Amino acid sequence: MAKVAWKNLDQQILDAIAGLEEHGFKEPTIRSVYYVLGSMNVIPLTRSGYKSLDAKIVEMRKRGKIRWGFFAVKRGTSDEAGIPVPLPGGYQATLPFPIEADEWADQWADFWVEQVRKAHETFTIPRWYGQDNLVEVWVEKDGLLGATANWLEDLEVTVRAPQGYGAWEFIYASLGKIRRELKVQKKKHVHILYLGDLDPSGKDIPRFMSEDAIEHLRRGMDLTFRELGLSPEQVREHNLPEQPDSAEVMEKIERDPRMAWYQENYPADMFVELDAFYALATDAARELIRNAVIDLFDDEVFQETRLQEDELRARIETRVREELHDGE
């Protein structure tokens, strides 16, 4: 393709970001913007194209064209000190020091008194209460965790990102949490829905997950691990780029020790990142995941539990009034 005039791409980059936001990306990744612009032949889908886009977006943030903190970033962590402040739903934030101790105590007391008085208004029965199935969605990469969770927010399912093969400790901890949920919620079946790249490692990861790590750690759980994508059929249906343009990426793929196995089981020359599916066929990716979750949800059980909510809210209101001696 012709040489890219990077200094003139501000508006096209902003348009690509706006399009992703319209499709549910609260925190788009730079890689998703890369795929959108590459599909339009605005930039090359190469390693150098990605690096140049990354540098361009840094420059745009420096100029105030894109706000800092906008993109999903999983590198770097902090443990910040401060004064704990209660938030609705049992969450907690921190305020920086200093603050007067009596003011802090008064705010704390006022907040919790008000929360108790309104407890009946905010009470809801969890969406999956009474369901036989416990459902989670796992995506290969951290960068796609936010978009996936956003798409599933109203369905109230856990989303995890093993980051490739996933450390055994991550899988052990995740299955431990699932096991505790099964016990507390009295559910019978676990369904893990998985999405990853279409390449040798991307297709070996679910094999490792289901046949090795999970099989070893499941300890009697009735657990089904199912791939949702990325498949060759999905690549063809949505006209996704079938190979990376980057020679470096292709060389890395070709050195993959799983290449022979992959070419025996998948199209020999098709290597596609899940990021491309999310960025270029966003509606299809979202509906694929949502429909798979909804198929495992019993709507009749859900409607029965909704009938209990008014009665339970009234019960909570009565109990709170009795405890606080309202009206005396």
PyMOL commands that set and color helices and strands:
alter all, ss='L'
color gray80, all
select helices_A, chain A and resi 6-8+10-22+30-39+47-62+88-90+101-117+119-122+142-151+153-155+168-185+200-217+232-237+247-254+259-265+274-280+282-294+299-324
alter helices_A, ss='H'
color red, helices_A
select strands_A, chain A and resi 83-86+92-95+133-139+158-160+189-195+223-229
alter strands_A, ss='S'
color yellow, strands_A
deselect
rebuild
show_as cartoon
